[in-house]
Amino acid sequence: GDLLLSIWRPELVALRADLGLPRHPVQIVATIRGLNLTRGLMFNAPALTVIIVTVAHGADAMRRDLAARPWISLVTMARAGDLAAAFRELRARGVQRLSCIGGRTLAEELIDARLVQDLYLTTSPISAGEPGTPFYSKPLASELVVRKHGTAADAGVTFEHLRLPDASCS
């Protein structure tokens, strides 16, 4: 909730307006346990459209706070990991393209469900989590589109864009 993903460059803000799109893209957050909606800009800015993807017990944990935030809606999965059904519901609500930001658990679930067309990985020299842990636990067929190594203040950072075959994102 402390994060707000949006477009800030004036020419891109103008482009969204010219295309009839809202100033800020739809904010979509996935959680199993539920979230504290009383904190964070994303959950407390009525100008935003926010969709939370969760399961029944996650929805129950947020029910009271959701009642006070009509700009936040839910997509409730029948079971954790049923991301294909959640994506179908998001598509039915008019969401056509997603940028999913998360860790390896979410990445693996999205890849296994064949919901990913392009994968953007940013790795940092900063030690976090368990060293040597791959983002995906199985062999992954992909085409490297670009690999960029950071310089100066970004030295040690690597950005990769991979294209995955046979995604069922339609």
QUIZI-V698510 format. One record per backbone hydrogen bond with DSSP energy under -1.0 kcal/mol. CO is the residue of the C=O (numbers start at 1). NH is the residue of the N-H. E is the energy in kcal/mol with one decimal. If there is no record, write none. Layout:
BEGIN
co:CO nh:NH e:E
co:CO nh:NH e:E
END
This chain:
BEGIN
co:1 nh:42 e:-2.0
co:9 nh:13 e:-2.3
co:10 nh:14 e:-2.4
co:11 nh:15 e:-1.8
co:12 nh:16 e:-2.4
co:13 nh:17 e:-2.0
co:14 nh:18 e:-2.8
co:15 nh:19 e:-2.0
co:16 nh:21 e:-3.1
co:17 nh:20 e:-1.5
co:27 nh:51 e:-2.9
co:29 nh:53 e:-3.1
co:41 nh:44 e:-1.6
co:45 nh:48 e:-2.4
co:49 nh:27 e:-2.9
co:50 nh:73 e:-2.6
co:51 nh:29 e:-2.4
co:52 nh:75 e:-2.5
co:53 nh:31 e:-2.7
co:54 nh:77 e:-3.8
co:55 nh:59 e:-2.4
co:56 nh:60 e:-2.5
co:57 nh:61 e:-1.6
co:62 nh:66 e:-2.7
co:63 nh:67 e:-1.7
co:66 nh:69 e:-1.9
co:69 nh:72 e:-2.0
co:71 nh:50 e:-1.9
co:73 nh:52 e:-2.8
co:75 nh:54 e:-2.4
co:79 nh:82 e:-1.8
co:81 nh:83 e:-1.9
co:82 nh:86 e:-1.7
co:83 nh:87 e:-2.9
co:84 nh:88 e:-2.1
co:85 nh:89 e:-2.1
co:86 nh:90 e:-2.4
co:87 nh:91 e:-2.5
co:88 nh:92 e:-2.2
co:89 nh:93 e:-1.3
co:90 nh:95 e:-2.4
co:91 nh:94 e:-1.9
co:103 nh:107 e:-2.3
co:104 nh:108 e:-2.7
co:105 nh:109 e:-2.1
co:106 nh:110 e:-2.6
co:107 nh:111 e:-2.5
co:108 nh:112 e:-2.8
co:109 nh:113 e:-1.8
co:110 nh:115 e:-2.6
co:111 nh:114 e:-1.7
co:114 nh:168 e:-3.4
co:117 nh:164 e:-2.7
co:119 nh:162 e:-3.4
co:121 nh:160 e:-2.7
co:123 nh:158 e:-2.2
co:130 nh:133 e:-1.4
co:143 nh:163 e:-2.7
co:146 nh:161 e:-2.6
co:148 nh:159 e:-2.8
co:151 nh:154 e:-2.7
co:152 nh:155 e:-1.8
co:154 nh:157 e:-2.2
co:157 nh:150 e:-3.5
co:158 nh:123 e:-2.8
co:159 nh:148 e:-3.0
co:160 nh:121 e:-2.7
co:161 nh:145 e:-3.1
co:161 nh:146 e:-1.4
co:162 nh:119 e:-3.3
co:163 nh:143 e:-2.6
END
